[in-house]
Amino acid sequence: MEQTGRRFPAFKAAAIQAASVIKDSPDYFNTGATLAKAISLIEEASRNGARLIVFPEGWEPKILRACQIIVDEKMAKPIKYTEIKPAEKCTYDGISMGEVMLRLDPRDVPTARVRDNIRISQGGGETNVACGLAYTFGLRTAVLTALVDDAIGHNIRNQMREAGVDTNKIIWWNTNKDGSKYSTDKKGTICNGVNFTYNGAGVIPSDTTYYRGNSAARKLEPGDFDFDDLFGKQGVRVFNTGGILTLIGPKTGELAIEAAQKAAEHGTFVSADLNYRSKVEPDKNKAKSINKKLAPYLGMLVGNDSDLADALGYETKAPKNAPYAEWVKAYKETVLQVAKDLPNLSLIGTQWRGAHNADMISWGAILYDVLNDIFYEAPVRENVPIRDRTGGGDSFASGVLAAILKGKDLETAVNWGAAQGVLVQETPGDITCVDEKAVLTEVNRALKGGGVKAVR
């Protein structure tokens, strides 16, 4: 549907042409029978794909309120990790929706002093998951994002292709300034996002400088993607998004909610990483407001203690820089409260990074199986030298999801997540440069507490 040049998402509506159930005075409405009738009609409309259900004016308001609650439950009930669709019924194992940027890495020289020898890569908090699933684990993935159709956009696309990601669903902004919705000029009024990420060294912390204020991804909004075709006809096993997309643009939060609703409606498992970044949105109340609307459609939530506090409002009672044993005890209490408040979740997890300096960390991971009330923890890796700390949480998510998609148990999933998360920090860029064999080797090494041997 189009109006004044804007495109609105199409949807199916159902008009209920039936009266409420009445009885003799003094109470003319038969509340119980009317509600039962409403439930039956809503279920029928929902089975036929209706997203809007309209009742006649003669229906009692309290019945309509009950109907609203029923509609919300019937039309977007998140599935559990145990209900993920089989691979043969889907075109994609995973779809990631978010911003992707060109990353400029000045290596060992702070950005203000760098002159040459800059490394170029691509990355994005949400799209890194698709890259990890494809490159490391050989799964079928695609990204939903927007790029400007220029050399920088092509560079980003080509790198994702090299990682094995399907880039055919990217929205491209032309530079012809032709008046169409996805059109800009050649002077960069709408641009591709770019960041400079200095990795830090010793006591000098890592630092990222962003140029994304008017990026194509920031312009994304509801209606930009055909989710009924993607999740309904093509089929997707897992959909993931996150807290960077939800806050980066004026309508990207609405888009994330639309996508999660549609994915849940079509039986796709939905995962999101809270991934709060103050440089994206300093107003934590805005982050909480959006995430509380998104959270009811999730099956899996990824978030460390600071994310849960900043983006959802759950405080973890552990001091800053607490050792893993103290931190995890407090984090578990927080997770149990989140699970109680959000019964739609079947998995909650995160990585844990104990940063000793910019080059040395300790690393752990935890995954809570809400359905069976079991916490799974990976062995803590102590004093691990790293090269690039970016992407650890995204890679944790991709490792966990890869294990689940390949039919592994949750103990294996948390170990894959921990291994993938630490390996990405051993290699340059936002995504790992390793294959599944390297992940399995690292899992076995950590479980046995062994060292690292040279391969000759």
C-alpha positions in Angstrom: 0.0 0.0 0.0 1.3 3.4 -0.9 0.4 6.9 0.3 2.1 10.2 -0.6 5.2 8.3 -1.8 5.5 6.1 1.3 5.2 2.4 1.2 3.3 0.7 4.0 3.4 -3.1 4.8 0.5 -5.1 3.4 -1.4 -7.3 5.8 -4.5 -9.5 6.0 -7.6 -8.4 8.0 -10.6 -10.3 9.2 -14.0 -8.8 9.8 -16.1 -10.7 12.4 -19.7 -10.8 11.2 -21.2 -12.4 14.3 -23.1 -11.1 17.3 -22.2 -11.6 20.9 -24.0 -14.3 22.9 -26.9 -12.9 24.9 -29.2 -14.2 27.6 -32.3 -13.0 29.5 -32.2 -9.8 31.6 -30.9 -8.4 33.9 -27.5 -9.3 32.4 -27.9 -9.4 28.7 -24.4 -10.4 27.9 -23.3 -14.1 28.4 -19.7 -13.3 29.1 -18.4 -16.9 29.2 -20.1 -18.0 26.0 -19.2 -14.8 24.2 -15.5 -15.1 25.1 -15.5 -18.8 24.0 -17.1 -17.7 20.7 -14.5 -14.9 20.3 -11.6 -17.4 21.0 -12.9 -19.7 18.3 -13.3 -16.9 15.7 -9.8 -15.5 16.5 -8.2 -18.9 16.1 -9.9 -19.3 12.8 -8.8 -15.9 11.6 -5.2 -16.4 12.9 -5.0 -19.8 11.1 -5.9 -17.9 7.9 -3.1 -15.4 8.4 -5.1 -12.4 9.6 -3.1 -9.7 11.5 -6.0 -7.4 12.1 -9.4 -8.7 13.5 -12.3 -6.3 13.7 -15.4 -7.0 15.8 -18.9 -5.3 15.5 -19.7 -2.4 17.7 -22.2 -4.4 19.8 -19.5 -6.4 21.5 -19.0 -5.5 25.2 -15.7 -3.6 25.8 -14.4 -6.1 28.4 -14.9 -8.9 25.9 -13.0 -6.9 23.3 -10.1 -6.3 25.8 -10.0 -10.1 26.4 -10.0 -10.5 22.6 -7.0 -8.2 22.3 -5.0 -10.3 24.7 -5.9 -13.4 22.9 -5.0 -11.9 19.5 -1.5 -11.0 20.9 -1.0 -14.5 22.2 -2.3 -16.3 19.1 -0.6 -14.3 16.4 3.0 -14.1 17.6 3.8 -16.9 20.1 7.6 -17.3 20.2 8.8 -20.9 19.6 11.2 -22.7 21.9 14.7 -23.8 21.0 13.3 -27.4 21.0 10.9 -26.4 18.2 13.3 -25.0 15.6 12.3 -26.1 12.1 14.2 -28.8 10.3 16.8 -27.7 7.8 15.0 -29.4 4.9 11.9 -27.2 5.3 13.8 -23.9 5.2 15.8 -22.0 2.7 17.9 -20.4 5.4 19.4 -21.7 8.7 19.9 -18.1 9.9 18.9 -14.6 9.0 20.5 -11.5 10.7 19.1 -8.0 10.5 21.1 -5.0 11.4 23.7 -2.4 10.4 26.9 -3.4 8.8 29.9 -1.0 8.5 33.3 -0.7 6.9 35.9 -1.0 9.6 39.3 0.7 9.3 41.8 -0.8 11.7 44.9 1.3 12.4 46.6 -1.8 13.9 49.1 -0.8 16.6 48.9 3.0 16.1 46.1 5.1 17.7 43.7 6.5 15.2 44.9 10.1 15.6 48.4 9.2 14.6 47.8 6.5 11.9 49.2 7.3 8.4 49.3 4.0 6.5 49.1 0.2 6.8 45.4 0.3 7.7 43.5 -3.0 7.6 40.0 -2.9 6.1 37.2 -5.3 7.1 33.5 -5.3 7.7 31.3 -5.9 10.7 28.1 -5.2 12.5 26.7 -6.3 15.9 23.9 -8.3 14.4 25.3 -9.3 11.0 28.5 -10.7 12.6 26.3 -13.6 13.7 25.3 -14.5 10.1 29.0 -14.3 9.1 30.0 -16.6 11.9 27.3 -19.1 11.1 28.2 -19.2 7.5 32.0 -18.9 7.5 32.9 -21.0 10.5 30.0 -23.5 10.6 29.0 -23.7 6.9 25.4 -22.8 7.5 23.0 -21.1 5.1 22.6 -17.4 6.1 21.6 -14.0 4.7 21.6 -10.5 6.0 18.9 -7.8 6.0 20.4 -4.4 5.9 20.8 -1.3 3.7 23.8 0.0 1.8 24.5 2.8 -0.6 25.3 1.5 -4.1 28.9 2.8 -4.3 32.4 1.4 -4.0 32.3 1.3 -0.2 29.0 -0.6 -0.2 30.3 -3.0 -2.8 33.4 -3.6 -0.6 31.2 -4.5 2.4 29.0 -6.7 0.2 32.0 -8.5 -1.3 33.5 -9.3 2.1 30.2 -10.8 3.3 30.0 -12.9 0.2 33.5 -14.1 1.0 32.2 -15.2 4.4 29.5 -17.3 2.6 26.6 -15.0 3.4 23.7 -14.4 0.9 23.7 -10.7 0.2 20.7 -10.7 -2.2 18.3 -9.2 0.4 20.3 -6.0 1.0 18.4 -2.8 0.2 20.5 -0.7 -2.1 20.2 3.1 -2.2 21.1 4.4 -5.7 23.0 7.7 -6.1 20.9 9.1 -8.9 18.7 11.4 -6.7 15.7 10.2 -8.7 13.1 10.9 -6.1 12.4 7.2 -5.3 12.5 6.1 -1.7 15.9 4.5 -1.8 17.7 7.2 -3.6 20.4 9.8 -2.6 23.0 12.0 -4.2 26.7 11.4 -5.0 28.0 13.6 -2.2 27.3 11.3 0.6 24.1 12.8 2.1 23.1 9.2 2.8 26.2 7.1 3.2 27.6 3.7 4.3 28.7 3.6 7.9 32.4 3.6 8.6 34.3 3.1 11.9 37.9 3.4 13.0 38.7 0.8 15.7 42.0 1.0 17.5 42.6 -2.2 19.4 44.5 -0.6 22.3 47.6 -1.9 23.9 48.4 -2.7 27.6 46.8 0.0 29.7 45.7 2.0 26.6 42.0 0.8 26.0 40.5 0.0 22.7 38.6 2.8 21.1 36.1 3.0 18.2 35.2 6.2 16.3 31.9 6.0 14.3 30.7 7.8 11.2 27.1 6.4 10.9 24.8 9.4 11.7 23.1 9.3 8.3 23.9 5.8 7.1 21.5 3.9 4.8 20.9 1.3 7.7 19.7 4.2 9.9 16.9 4.9 7.5 15.4 1.4 7.7 11.8 1.2 8.8 8.8 -1.1 8.9 7.7 -2.3 5.5 11.1 -2.3 4.0 11.3 -6.1 3.9 8.7 -8.7 3.0 8.7 -10.8 6.1 5.7 -13.0 5.1 7.6 -14.2 2.0 10.9 -14.6 3.9 9.7 -16.3 7.1 6.5 -17.8 5.6 7.3 -19.0 2.0 11.1 -19.3 2.0 11.4 -20.5 5.6 14.0 -19.5 8.2 15.1 -21.6 11.1 16.6 -18.8 13.3 16.3 -15.0 13.1 18.5 -12.7 15.1 18.7 -9.0 15.6 20.0 -6.8 18.4 20.3 -3.6 20.4 22.3 -1.7 17.9 19.7 -1.8 15.2 16.9 -1.1 17.6 18.4 2.3 18.6 20.4 3.4 15.5 17.6 5.1 13.6 14.2 6.8 14.3 12.2 3.7 13.1 14.7 0.9 13.3 13.3 -0.2 16.6 9.8 -0.5 15.1 11.3 -2.5 12.3 13.0 -4.9 14.7 9.7 -5.5 16.5 7.9 -6.0 13.2 10.5 -8.6 12.2 10.4 -10.4 15.5 6.6 -10.5 15.5 6.5 -11.9 11.9 9.3 -14.4 12.6 7.4 -15.7 15.7 4.2 -15.8 13.8 5.7 -18.1 11.1 7.4 -20.4 13.6 11.0 -19.0 13.3 13.1 -19.1 16.4 14.0 -15.5 17.4 17.2 -14.4 19.1 18.4 -11.0 20.1 21.6 -9.6 21.7 20.8 -6.5 23.9 24.3 -5.2 23.0 23.7 -1.7 24.5 26.1 1.0 23.2 26.0 4.5 24.7 27.6 5.8 21.5 24.5 4.7 19.6 22.0 6.0 22.1 23.0 7.6 25.4 19.4 7.5 26.7 19.0 4.2 28.5 15.3 4.8 29.1 14.8 4.8 25.4 16.7 1.5 25.1 14.6 0.0 27.9 11.4 1.1 26.3 12.1 -0.4 22.9 13.6 -3.7 24.3 10.6 -4.3 26.6 8.5 -4.2 23.4 10.8 -6.5 21.6 11.5 -9.0 24.4 8.1 -10.8 24.4 8.8 -12.1 20.9 12.1 -13.7 21.7 13.1 -17.3 22.3 16.7 -16.5 23.1 18.1 -13.5 24.9 21.9 -12.7 24.9 23.0 -10.1 27.4 25.6 -9.6 30.0 25.0 -7.9 33.4 25.5 -4.4 32.1 23.3 -5.0 29.0 20.5 -6.4 31.2 20.8 -3.3 33.4 21.2 -0.6 30.7 18.8 -2.1 28.1 16.1 -3.9 30.3 16.5 -2.5 33.8 17.7 -5.6 35.7 20.5 -4.9 38.1 23.1 -7.6 38.9 24.4 -7.4 42.4 28.1 -7.9 41.7 30.8 -5.4 42.1 32.6 -4.1 39.0 35.5 -6.3 37.9 34.3 -9.1 40.2 36.0 -12.5 39.5 34.0 -15.0 37.5 32.8 -17.1 40.5 31.4 -14.0 42.3 30.0 -12.6 39.1 28.3 -15.7 37.9 26.5 -16.3 41.2 24.9 -12.8 41.0 24.3 -13.1 37.3 22.3 -16.3 37.8 20.0 -14.5 40.2 19.3 -11.8 37.6 18.7 -14.4 34.8 16.2 -16.2 37.0 14.2 -13.0 37.4 14.3 -12.2 33.7 13.1 -15.7 32.9 10.2 -15.3 35.4 9.2 -12.0 33.9 9.6 -13.2 30.3 8.1 -16.7 30.1 8.5 -16.7 26.3 12.2 -17.1 26.7 13.7 -20.6 26.5 17.4 -19.6 26.5 19.3 -16.8 28.2 23.1 -16.5 28.0 26.2 -14.4 27.7 29.9 -14.4 27.5 32.0 -13.1 30.4 35.2 -11.1 29.8 37.5 -10.3 32.6 39.8 -7.7 31.1 43.2 -7.5 32.7 44.5 -5.0 30.1 43.9 -4.4 26.4 46.0 -7.5 25.4 45.0 -10.0 28.1 41.6 -11.3 29.3 40.0 -14.1 31.1 37.0 -15.6 29.3 33.9 -17.6 30.3 30.4 -18.2 29.1 27.0 -19.3 30.6 23.7 -20.5 29.1 20.5 -21.0 31.0 18.0 -23.6 29.8 14.7 -22.0 31.0 12.6 -25.1 30.0 14.6 -27.4 32.3 15.9 -24.9 34.8 19.6 -25.8 34.1 22.6 -23.5 33.9 25.5 -24.6 31.6 28.9 -23.1 32.0 32.0 -23.3 29.8 35.4 -23.7 31.4 36.9 -20.3 32.3 40.0 -19.5 30.3 42.4 -17.5 32.4 44.9 -14.9 31.2 44.4 -15.3 27.4 46.4 -13.0 25.2 44.2 -11.4 22.5 44.7 -9.4 19.4 41.2 -7.8 18.8 38.4 -7.8 21.4 35.7 -6.8 18.9 33.0 -9.3 18.1 33.3 -11.6 21.1 29.7 -11.5 22.1 28.4 -11.8 18.5 30.6 -14.9 18.0 29.4 -16.4 21.3 25.9 -16.1 19.9 26.8 -17.7 16.6 28.6 -20.6 18.3 25.6 -21.3 20.5 23.1 -21.1 17.6 25.3 -23.2 15.3 25.4 -26.0 17.8 21.7 -25.9 18.3 21.0 -25.8 14.6 23.3 -28.8 14.1 21.4 -30.8 16.7 23.9 -30.6 19.6 23.0 -30.4 23.3 23.2 -27.2 25.3 26.4 -28.2 27.1 28.0 -28.4 23.6 26.3 -25.2 22.6 27.8 -23.1 25.5 31.2 -24.6 24.8 31.0 -23.8 21.1 29.9 -20.3 22.0 32.8 -19.8 24.4 35.3 -21.2 21.9 34.0 -19.1 19.0 33.9 -16.0 21.2 37.5 -16.3 22.3 38.8 -17.3 18.9 37.4 -14.1 17.2 39.5 -12.1 19.7 42.6 -14.0 18.6 42.2 -13.0 14.9 41.8 -9.5 13.4 38.3 -8.2 12.5 34.8 -8.6 13.8 34.4 -12.2 12.6 36.6 -15.3 13.1 39.1 -16.4 10.5 38.7 -20.0 11.6 36.7 -23.0 10.7 34.6 -25.4 12.7 37.5 -27.8 13.3 39.4 -25.0 15.0 36.4 -24.4 17.3 36.2 -28.1 18.2 39.9 -28.1 18.9 39.6 -25.1 21.2 36.7 -26.7 23.0 38.7 -29.9 23.7 41.7 -27.9 24.8 39.7 -25.9 27.3 37.8 -28.9 28.6 41.1 -30.7 29.2 42.9 -27.6 30.5 45.7 -28.1 28.0 48.0 -25.7 26.3 48.5 -24.9 22.7 50.8 -26.9 20.4 52.3 -25.8 17.1 51.0 -27.5 14.0 53.9 -28.7 11.8 
